[in-house]
Amino acid sequence: MQFYVQSNEFSMIEFVSKSPEDNDFFAESFLKKFPNPSIVLLNGEMGAGKTTLMQSLCRALKAGNMVSSPTFGLVNEYKIPQGVIYHFDLYRLKSVRELVDMGFEEYIDSKQWCFIEWPDLAAQFLPQEWIKVQIAVEGEHRKITVDLVSGWRVG
C-alpha cells in the first residue's frame, strides 16, 4: 500500500489500494485525518469500488448494518456509536427536483456523515467545506485521491 501527501497543506492525498485490507487501512487513516462527520463525495466510474470503499469506511466507523449500494432506495442509513451515516447513490436521479423531494437538504444539514456516490446533481446543496474522494481503476489496483475543498484543517 502506498500513501502520498501531495502538498504541505494536505490539499490532496493519494493512496493506492491493492486489496480489501488496503481499503480498510485507507478508511482508518481517512478517519484519523477527518474524525468529525463530513460531506464526502465518492466519485469513480461504474465498478470502480465506491461501495466497496464505503464498506471499509462503515466498518471503521463501527456501523452495525450490512453495507450495500443504495441505488434503488437512493439513501441507506447506518447507525454508528456517534450517530448516523447517510449513504447516497444518486446515479438514477434525473433532476434536482428529485433531491428536493427526498429531503436531501435536511440530510446535508444534519451534521452527520453523508457519503454521496454520483454527486453531480447535488452540487448546489453542498456546504462550503466538503471532501472529494476519487477512485480510479489502474489495472488490478485502485488509486484513491482525496481532495479537500475550502478551509479544511487536517487532524
MDTraj code that builds the backbone (N, CA, C; nanometers):
import mdtraj as md
import numpy as np

residues = "MET GLN PHE TYR VAL GLN SER ASN GLU PHE SER MET ILE GLU PHE VAL SER LYS SER PRO GLU ASP ASN ASP PHE PHE ALA GLU SER PHE LEU LYS LYS PHE PRO ASN PRO SER ILE VAL LEU LEU ASN GLY GLU MET GLY ALA GLY LYS THR THR LEU MET GLN SER LEU CYS ARG ALA LEU LYS ALA GLY ASN MET VAL SER SER PRO THR PHE GLY LEU VAL ASN GLU TYR LYS ILE PRO GLN GLY VAL ILE TYR HIS PHE ASP LEU TYR ARG LEU LYS SER VAL ARG GLU LEU VAL ASP MET GLY PHE GLU GLU TYR ILE ASP SER LYS GLN TRP CYS PHE ILE GLU TRP PRO ASP LEU ALA ALA GLN PHE LEU PRO GLN GLU TRP ILE LYS VAL GLN ILE ALA VAL GLU GLY GLU HIS ARG LYS ILE THR VAL ASP LEU VAL SER GLY TRP ARG VAL GLY".split()
xyz = np.array([
    [0.0845, -0.1167, 0.0000],
    [0.0000, 0.0000, 0.0000],
    [0.0887, 0.1225, 0.0000],
    [0.0415, 0.2267, -0.0635],
    [0.1174, 0.3497, -0.0721],
    [0.0276, 0.4651, -0.0341],
    [0.0837, 0.5580, 0.0417],
    [0.0098, 0.6766, 0.0841],
    [0.0958, 0.7967, 0.0493],
    [0.0438, 0.8884, -0.0282],
    [0.1186, 1.0071, -0.0667],
    [0.0439, 1.1312, -0.0207],
    [0.1158, 1.2261, 0.0325],
    [0.0599, 1.3580, 0.0581],
    [0.1228, 1.4488, -0.0456],
    [0.0399, 1.5130, -0.1262],
    [0.0894, 1.5889, -0.2393],
    [0.1317, 1.7315, -0.2060],
    [0.0958, 1.7840, -0.0923],
    [0.1385, 1.9197, -0.0588],
    [0.1520, 1.9326, 0.0914],
    [0.2237, 2.0325, 0.1345],
    [0.2420, 2.0560, 0.2773],
    [0.1123, 2.0939, 0.3459],
    [0.0160, 2.1445, 0.2714],
    [-0.1105, 2.1878, 0.3298],
    [-0.2182, 2.0788, 0.3240],
    [-0.1812, 1.9589, 0.2810],
    [-0.2738, 1.8469, 0.2734],
    [-0.3933, 1.8763, 0.1838],
    [-0.3700, 1.9486, 0.0754],
    [-0.4821, 1.9782, -0.0130],
    [-0.5216, 1.8566, -0.0961],
    [-0.4291, 1.7618, -0.1142],
    [-0.4629, 1.6407, -0.1867],
    [-0.3826, 1.5244, -0.1287],
    [-0.4491, 1.4122, -0.1155],
    [-0.3867, 1.2899, -0.0656],
    [-0.4135, 1.1807, -0.1681],
    [-0.3110, 1.1014, -0.2007],
    [-0.3287, 0.9874, -0.2905],
    [-0.2916, 0.8596, -0.2170],
    [-0.3652, 0.7533, -0.2520],
    [-0.3458, 0.6243, -0.1883],
    [-0.3679, 0.5175, -0.2949],
    [-0.2838, 0.4156, -0.2957],
    [-0.3016, 0.3042, -0.3887],
    [-0.3459, 0.1827, -0.3082],
    [-0.4618, 0.1289, -0.3461],
    [-0.5177, 0.0125, -0.2785],
    [-0.5023, -0.1099, -0.3681],
    [-0.4455, -0.2150, -0.3107],
    [-0.4261, -0.3395, -0.3849],
    [-0.5124, -0.4528, -0.3309],
    [-0.5876, -0.4239, -0.2223],
    [-0.6656, -0.5314, -0.1590],
    [-0.7733, -0.4711, -0.0687],
    [-0.8683, -0.5539, -0.0270],
    [-0.9677, -0.5071, 0.0708],
    [-0.9016, -0.4602, 0.2012],
    [-0.7915, -0.5242, 0.2404],
    [-0.7215, -0.4829, 0.3615],
    [-0.6625, -0.3426, 0.3449],
    [-0.6157, -0.3121, 0.2234],
    [-0.5666, -0.1765, 0.1958],
    [-0.6805, -0.0748, 0.2070],
    [-0.7993, -0.1126, 0.1588],
    [-0.9154, -0.0237, 0.1731],
    [-0.9444, 0.0032, 0.3204],
    [-0.9340, -0.1017, 0.4025],
    [-0.9573, -0.0847, 0.5460],
    [-0.8530, 0.0089, 0.6068],
    [-0.7264, -0.0054, 0.5650],
    [-0.6206, 0.0833, 0.6129],
    [-0.6495, 0.2269, 0.5700],
    [-0.6904, 0.2439, 0.4447],
    [-0.7251, 0.3775, 0.3963],
    [-0.8373, 0.4365, 0.4822],
    [-0.9414, 0.3584, 0.5080],
    [-1.0564, 0.4073, 0.5848],
    [-1.0126, 0.4526, 0.7236],
    [-0.9323, 0.3730, 0.7914],
    [-0.8832, 0.4105, 0.9246],
    [-0.8006, 0.5386, 0.9177],
    [-0.7137, 0.5489, 0.8185],
    [-0.6293, 0.6682, 0.8022],
    [-0.7134, 0.7913, 0.7696],
    [-0.8106, 0.7733, 0.6818],
    [-0.9006, 0.8820, 0.6426],
    [-0.9721, 0.9373, 0.7660],
    [-1.0225, 0.8468, 0.8489],
    [-1.0999, 0.8895, 0.9664],
    [-1.0121, 0.9495, 1.0759],
    [-0.8852, 0.9173, 1.0762],
    [-0.7934, 0.9847, 1.1685],
    [-0.7718, 1.1292, 1.1237],
    [-0.7659, 1.1503, 0.9934],
    [-0.7463, 1.2854, 0.9400],
    [-0.8749, 1.3670, 0.9474],
    [-0.9881, 1.2996, 0.9333],
    [-1.1193, 1.3660, 0.9338],
    [-1.2094, 1.2964, 1.0358],
    [-1.1882, 1.3219, 1.1634],
    [-1.2630, 1.2491, 1.2655],
    [-1.4073, 1.2961, 1.2840],
    [-1.4403, 1.4136, 1.2332],
    [-1.5753, 1.4671, 1.2529],
    [-1.6639, 1.4403, 1.1323],
    [-1.7931, 1.4201, 1.1559],
    [-1.8846, 1.3970, 1.0432],
    [-1.8688, 1.5041, 0.9357],
    [-1.8668, 1.4579, 0.8120],
    [-1.8407, 1.5446, 0.6972],
    [-1.9264, 1.5033, 0.5788],
    [-1.9278, 1.5899, 0.4786],
    [-1.9885, 1.5580, 0.3497],
    [-1.8758, 1.5039, 0.2627],
    [-1.8915, 1.3803, 0.2142],
    [-1.7877, 1.3153, 0.1352],
    [-1.8475, 1.2721, 0.0018],
    [-1.7911, 1.3247, -0.1073],
    [-1.8358, 1.2873, -0.2411],
    [-1.7503, 1.1722, -0.2909],
    [-1.8153, 1.0642, -0.3307],
    [-1.7457, 0.9461, -0.3817],
    [-1.7610, 0.9424, -0.5330],
    [-1.6498, 0.9639, -0.6031],
    [-1.6503, 0.9678, -0.7491],
    [-1.5718, 0.8510, -0.8059],
    [-1.6163, 0.8020, -0.9190],
    [-1.5466, 0.6936, -0.9878],
    [-1.6409, 0.6307, -1.0875],
    [-1.5837, 0.5694, -1.1885],
    [-1.6676, 0.5062, -1.2903],
    [-1.7434, 0.3890, -1.2292],
    [-1.8415, 0.3403, -1.3025],
    [-1.9184, 0.2243, -1.2594],
    [-1.8225, 0.1076, -1.2352],
    [-1.8326, 0.0474, -1.1172],
    [-1.7483, -0.0669, -1.0852],
    [-1.6102, -0.0306, -1.0319],
    [-1.5845, 0.0967, -1.0065],
    [-1.4526, 0.1383, -0.9575],
    [-1.4281, 0.0958, -0.8130],
    [-1.5344, 0.0746, -0.7370],
    [-1.5179, 0.0312, -0.5990],
    [-1.5698, 0.1295, -0.4958],
    [-1.6631, 0.2146, -0.5366],
    [-1.7181, 0.3133, -0.4418],
    [-1.7893, 0.2443, -0.3253],
    [-1.8719, 0.1467, -0.3553],
    [-1.9454, 0.0770, -0.2493],
    [-1.8509, -0.0087, -0.1656],
    [-1.7503, -0.0676, -0.2269],
    [-1.6515, -0.1460, -0.1525],
    [-1.5751, -0.0563, -0.0551],
    [-1.5355, 0.0625, -0.1011],
    [-1.4690, 0.1569, -0.0120],
    [-1.5645, 0.2007, 0.0989],
    [-1.6897, 0.2191, 0.0645],
    [-1.7911, 0.2576, 0.1630],
    [-1.8028, 0.1512, 0.2726],
    [-1.7928, 0.0250, 0.2352],
    [-1.7974, -0.0830, 0.3338],
    [-1.6821, -0.0701, 0.4336],
    [-1.5630, -0.0372, 0.3824],
    [-1.4476, -0.0184, 0.4714],
    [-1.4676, 0.1014, 0.5632],
    [-1.5194, 0.2103, 0.5090],
    [-1.5447, 0.3292, 0.5908],
    [-1.6474, 0.2995, 0.6996],
    [-1.7511, 0.2257, 0.6647],
    [-1.8545, 0.1916, 0.7638],
    [-1.7989, 0.0989, 0.8719],
    [-1.7141, 0.0047, 0.8334],
    [-1.6512, -0.0809, 0.9349],
    [-1.5673, 0.0041, 1.0303],
    [-1.4906, 0.0971, 0.9741],
    [-1.4042, 0.1818, 1.0569],
    [-1.4866, 0.2711, 1.1505],
    [-1.6061, 0.3093, 1.1072],
    [-1.6956, 0.3913, 1.1902],
    [-1.7830, 0.3076, 1.2833],
    [-1.7657, 0.1750, 1.2776],
    [-1.8367, 0.0810, 1.3658],
    [-1.9865, 0.0717, 1.3353],
    [-2.0205, 0.0785, 1.2072],
    [-2.1604, 0.0615, 1.1669],
    [-2.1993, -0.0849, 1.1863],
    [-2.3150, -0.1073, 1.2432],
    [-2.3603, -0.2425, 1.2686],
    [-2.4335, -0.3045, 1.1509],
    [-2.4792, -0.2221, 1.0574],
    [-2.5608, -0.2706, 0.9469],
    [-2.4759, -0.3284, 0.8346],
    [-2.5389, -0.4101, 0.7522],
    [-2.4762, -0.4598, 0.6305],
    [-2.4763, -0.3463, 0.5287],
    [-2.3609, -0.3129, 0.4737],
    [-2.3487, -0.2026, 0.3792],
    [-2.3698, -0.2526, 0.2376],
    [-2.4598, -0.1851, 0.1657],
    [-2.4851, -0.2192, 0.0262],
    [-2.5089, -0.0901, -0.0509],
    [-2.5072, -0.1011, -0.1820],
    [-2.5307, 0.0169, -0.2643],
    [-2.6774, 0.0581, -0.2527],
    [-2.7031, 0.1866, -0.2284],
    [-2.8420, 0.2328, -0.2159],
    [-2.9043, 0.2729, -0.3498],
    [-2.8627, 0.2099, -0.4591],
    [-2.9068, 0.2511, -0.5923],
    [-3.0582, 0.2622, -0.6036],
    [-3.1318, 0.1651, -0.5529],
    [-3.2764, 0.1677, -0.5719],
    [-3.3488, 0.2463, -0.4638],
    [-3.2926, 0.2522, -0.3450],
    [-3.3549, 0.3292, -0.2393],
    [-3.3019, 0.4712, -0.2296],
    [-3.1973, 0.5022, -0.3037],
    [-3.1314, 0.6329, -0.3091],
    [-3.0477, 0.6653, -0.1862],
    [-3.0922, 0.6259, -0.0670],
    [-3.0133, 0.6520, 0.0536],
    [-3.0281, 0.5350, 0.1510],
    [-2.9149, 0.4913, 0.2035],
    [-2.9131, 0.3934, 0.3114],
    [-2.8673, 0.4641, 0.4379],
    [-2.9199, 0.4196, 0.5487],
    [-2.8853, 0.4767, 0.6789],
    [-2.8208, 0.3684, 0.7633],
    [-2.7032, 0.4000, 0.8195],
    [-2.6313, 0.3060, 0.9038],
    [-2.6094, 0.3708, 1.0402],
    [-2.6489, 0.3020, 1.1434],
    [-2.6288, 0.3519, 1.2794],
    [-2.4836, 0.3273, 1.3204],
    [-2.4252, 0.4287, 1.3859],
    [-2.2904, 0.4186, 1.4394],
    [-2.2926, 0.4748, 1.5819],
    [-2.1914, 0.4444, 1.6626],
    [-2.1931, 0.4937, 1.8011],
    [-2.2075, 0.6458, 1.8112],
    [-2.1544, 0.7212, 1.7151],
    [-2.1604, 0.8671, 1.7205],
    [-2.2841, 0.9254, 1.6534],
    [-2.3712, 0.8444, 1.5976],
    [-2.4900, 0.8964, 1.5297],
    [-2.5323, 0.8094, 1.4130],
    [-2.5255, 0.8682, 1.2936],
    [-2.5766, 0.8005, 1.1739],
    [-2.4856, 0.8322, 1.0552],
    [-2.4766, 0.7355, 0.9646],
    [-2.4130, 0.7573, 0.8345],
    [-2.5252, 0.7560, 0.7314],
    [-2.5265, 0.8563, 0.6437],
    [-2.6173, 0.8555, 0.5290],
    [-2.5338, 0.8269, 0.4049],
    [-2.5727, 0.7236, 0.3322],
    [-2.5006, 0.6787, 0.2129],
    [-2.5945, 0.6912, 0.0931],
    [-2.5622, 0.7856, 0.0057],
    [-2.6465, 0.8156, -0.1103],
    [-2.5874, 0.7578, -0.2377],
    [-2.6731, 0.7154, -0.3271],
    [-2.6347, 0.6807, -0.4644],
    [-2.7319, 0.7560, -0.5552],
    [-2.6819, 0.8611, -0.6195],
    [-2.7678, 0.9491, -0.6998],
    [-2.7637, 0.9144, -0.8482],
    [-2.7119, 0.7980, -0.8825],
    [-2.6941, 0.7581, -1.0218],
    [-2.8228, 0.7670, -1.1040],
    [-2.9319, 0.7223, -1.0483],
    [-3.0578, 0.7156, -1.1239],
    [-3.1342, 0.8470, -1.1308],
    [-3.0962, 0.9449, -1.0495],
    [-3.1716, 1.0700, -1.0464],
    [-3.1501, 1.1511, -1.1741],
    [-3.2569, 1.2145, -1.2186],
    [-3.2524, 1.2919, -1.3431],
    [-3.2609, 1.4424, -1.3193],
    [-3.3091, 1.4834, -1.2010],
    [-3.3279, 1.6272, -1.1794],
    [-3.3027, 1.6644, -1.0337],
    [-3.2703, 1.7898, -1.0142],
    [-3.2515, 1.8446, -0.8804],
    [-3.3816, 1.8342, -0.8011],
    [-3.4934, 1.8449, -0.8696],
    [-3.6247, 1.8363, -0.8032],
    [-3.6388, 1.7060, -0.7242],
    [-3.5834, 1.5973, -0.7787],
    [-3.5896, 1.4686, -0.7087],
    [-3.5130, 1.4749, -0.5760],
    [-3.4028, 1.5486, -0.5738],
    [-3.3286, 1.5659, -0.4486],
    [-3.4110, 1.6450, -0.3470],
    [-3.4738, 1.7500, -0.3947],
    [-3.5580, 1.8321, -0.3069],
    [-3.6708, 1.7464, -0.2505],
    [-3.7349, 1.6675, -0.3353],
    [-3.8482, 1.5841, -0.2926],
    [-3.8087, 1.4806, -0.1873],
    [-3.6851, 1.4324, -0.1923],
    [-3.6424, 1.3308, -0.0952],
    [-3.5892, 1.3935, 0.0341],
    [-3.5873, 1.5273, 0.0410],
    [-3.5393, 1.5947, 0.1612],
    [-3.3875, 1.5974, 0.1724],
    [-3.3192, 1.5993, 0.0598],
    [-3.1731, 1.5938, 0.0573],
    [-3.1089, 1.7026, 0.1433],
    [-3.1638, 1.8221, 0.1406],
    [-3.1065, 1.9326, 0.2180],
    [-3.1044, 1.9021, 0.3676],
    [-3.2061, 1.8357, 0.4177],
    [-3.2103, 1.8018, 0.5596],
    [-3.0990, 1.7025, 0.5951],
    [-3.0738, 1.6070, 0.5062],
    [-2.9632, 1.5135, 0.5295],
    [-2.8305, 1.5888, 0.5347],
    [-2.8085, 1.6755, 0.4373],
    [-2.6826, 1.7500, 0.4281],
    [-2.6638, 1.8405, 0.5502],
    [-2.7713, 1.8963, 0.6006],
    [-2.7647, 1.9860, 0.7160],
    [-2.7655, 1.9128, 0.8502],
    [-2.7693, 1.7808, 0.8489],
    [-2.7874, 1.7018, 0.9711],
    [-2.6641, 1.6946, 1.0612],
    [-2.5484, 1.7358, 1.0122],
    [-2.4227, 1.7266, 1.0885],
    [-2.3835, 1.5811, 1.1135],
    [-2.4318, 1.4925, 1.0274],
    [-2.3939, 1.3515, 1.0317],
    [-2.3053, 1.3222, 0.9102],
    [-2.2433, 1.2051, 0.9091],
    [-2.1655, 1.1649, 0.7918],
    [-2.2595, 1.1489, 0.6731],
    [-2.2274, 1.2117, 0.5612],
    [-2.3013, 1.1957, 0.4357],
    [-2.2023, 1.1567, 0.3267],
    [-2.2118, 1.0343, 0.2785],
    [-2.1291, 0.9856, 0.1694],
    [-2.2176, 0.9796, 0.0452],
    [-2.1745, 1.0442, -0.0627],
    [-2.2602, 1.0602, -0.1802],
    [-2.1912, 1.0053, -0.3042],
    [-2.2459, 0.8957, -0.3576],
    [-2.1986, 0.8425, -0.4851],
    [-2.2724, 0.9139, -0.5983],
    [-2.2033, 0.9378, -0.7095],
    [-2.2595, 1.0078, -0.8259],
    [-2.3173, 1.1436, -0.7829],
    [-2.2340, 1.2314, -0.7269],
    [-2.2831, 1.3524, -0.6607],
    [-2.3118, 1.4739, -0.7504],
    [-2.2985, 1.4647, -0.8811],
    [-2.3076, 1.5833, -0.9669],
    [-2.4340, 1.6660, -0.9456],
    [-2.5487, 1.6017, -0.9353],
    [-2.6742, 1.6756, -0.9170],
    [-2.6807, 1.7497, -0.7833],
    [-2.5997, 1.7075, -0.6888],
    [-2.6075, 1.7635, -0.5537],
    [-2.5244, 1.8900, -0.5353],
    [-2.4540, 1.9345, -0.6373],
    [-2.3578, 2.0448, -0.6237],
    [-2.4168, 2.1683, -0.5559],
    [-2.5377, 2.2071, -0.5910],
    [-2.5942, 2.3302, -0.5353],
    [-2.6312, 2.3188, -0.3875],
    [-2.6352, 2.1969, -0.3349],
    [-2.6725, 2.1759, -0.1953],
    [-2.5518, 2.1630, -0.1021],
    [-2.4328, 2.1558, -0.1593],
    [-2.3143, 2.1302, -0.0784],
    [-2.2748, 2.2527, 0.0031],
    [-2.2288, 2.2292, 0.1254],
    [-2.1789, 2.3406, 0.2064],
    [-2.0445, 2.3880, 0.1495],
    [-1.9863, 2.4873, 0.2116],
    [-1.8592, 2.5404, 0.1627],
    [-1.7450, 2.4423, 0.1804],
    [-1.7525, 2.3557, 0.2785],
    [-1.6461, 2.2601, 0.3043],
    [-1.6966, 2.1180, 0.2845],
    [-1.6253, 2.0445, 0.1989],
    [-1.6584, 1.9048, 0.1754],
    [-1.5342, 1.8337, 0.1251],
    [-1.5429, 1.7030, 0.1183],
    [-1.4296, 1.6198, 0.0802],
    [-1.4670, 1.5424, -0.0458],
    [-1.3782, 1.5444, -0.1437],
    [-1.3999, 1.4679, -0.2671],
    [-1.3042, 1.3495, -0.2674],
    [-1.3593, 1.2296, -0.2831],
    [-1.2802, 1.1079, -0.2943],
    [-1.3001, 1.0538, -0.4356],
    [-1.1921, 1.0471, -0.5110],
    [-1.1948, 0.9959, -0.6483],
    [-1.1308, 0.8583, -0.6486],
    [-1.1991, 0.7601, -0.7065],
    [-1.1449, 0.6247, -0.7168],
    [-1.1237, 0.5947, -0.8651],
    [-0.9998, 0.5629, -0.9003],
    [-0.9668, 0.5316, -1.0393],
    [-0.9132, 0.3888, -1.0463],
    [-0.9586, 0.3149, -1.1468],
    [-0.9112, 0.1792, -1.1693],
    [-0.7784, 0.1874, -1.2438],
    [-0.6774, 0.1236, -1.1873],
    [-0.5455, 0.1163, -1.2503],
    [-0.5035, -0.0296, -1.2513],
    [-0.5446, -0.1010, -1.3564],
    [-0.5180, -0.2446, -1.3639],
    [-0.5949, -0.3167, -1.2553],
    [-0.5223, -0.3889, -1.1709],
    [-0.5829, -0.4623, -1.0594],
    [-0.5957, -0.3761, -0.9338],
    [-0.5412, -0.2556, -0.9375],
    [-0.5377, -0.1683, -0.8202],
    [-0.6388, -0.0551, -0.8326],
    [-0.6568, 0.0141, -0.7219],
    [-0.7405, 0.1342, -0.7193],
    [-0.6560, 0.2500, -0.6668],
    [-0.6597, 0.3599, -0.7389],
    [-0.5945, 0.4822, -0.6914],
    [-0.7032, 0.5687, -0.6302],
    [-0.6884, 0.5993, -0.5030],
    [-0.7857, 0.6795, -0.4300],
    [-0.7227, 0.8161, -0.4044],
    [-0.7888, 0.9190, -0.4546],
    [-0.7405, 1.0555, -0.4373],
    [-0.8413, 1.1317, -0.3528],
    [-0.7911, 1.1989, -0.2504],
    [-0.8759, 1.2780, -0.1620],
    [-0.8416, 1.4244, -0.1829],
    [-0.9412, 1.5027, -0.2218],
    [-0.9256, 1.6472, -0.2377],
    [-1.0059, 1.7166, -0.1281],
    [-0.9442, 1.8103, -0.0631],
    [-1.0096, 1.8851, 0.0431],
    [-1.0567, 2.0174, -0.0163],
    [-1.1823, 2.0471, 0.0013],
    [-1.2392, 2.1672, -0.0578],
    [-1.2649, 2.2688, 0.0511],
    [-1.2157, 2.3885, 0.0329],
    [-1.2322, 2.5047, 0.1211],
    [-1.1329, 2.5003, 0.2352],
    [-1.1739, 2.5387, 0.3540],
    [-1.0825, 2.5646, 0.4631],
    [-1.0590, 2.4488, 0.5578],
    [-1.0459, 2.3275, 0.5101],
    [-1.0267, 2.2125, 0.5987],
    [-0.8910, 2.2174, 0.6661],
    [-0.8906, 2.1777, 0.7915],
    [-0.7665, 2.1561, 0.8638],
    [-0.7602, 2.0076, 0.8963],
    [-0.6506, 1.9467, 0.8603],
    [-0.6349, 1.8032, 0.8810],
    [-0.5872, 1.7770, 1.0230],
    [-0.6502, 1.6761, 1.0887],
    [-0.6161, 1.6422, 1.2265],
    [-0.4876, 1.5651, 1.2387],
])
top = md.Topology()
chain = top.add_chain()
for i, resn in enumerate(residues, 1):
    res = top.add_residue(resn, chain, resSeq=i)
    for name in ("N", "CA", "C"):
        top.add_atom(name, md.element.get_by_symbol(name[0]), res)
traj = md.Trajectory(xyz[None], top)
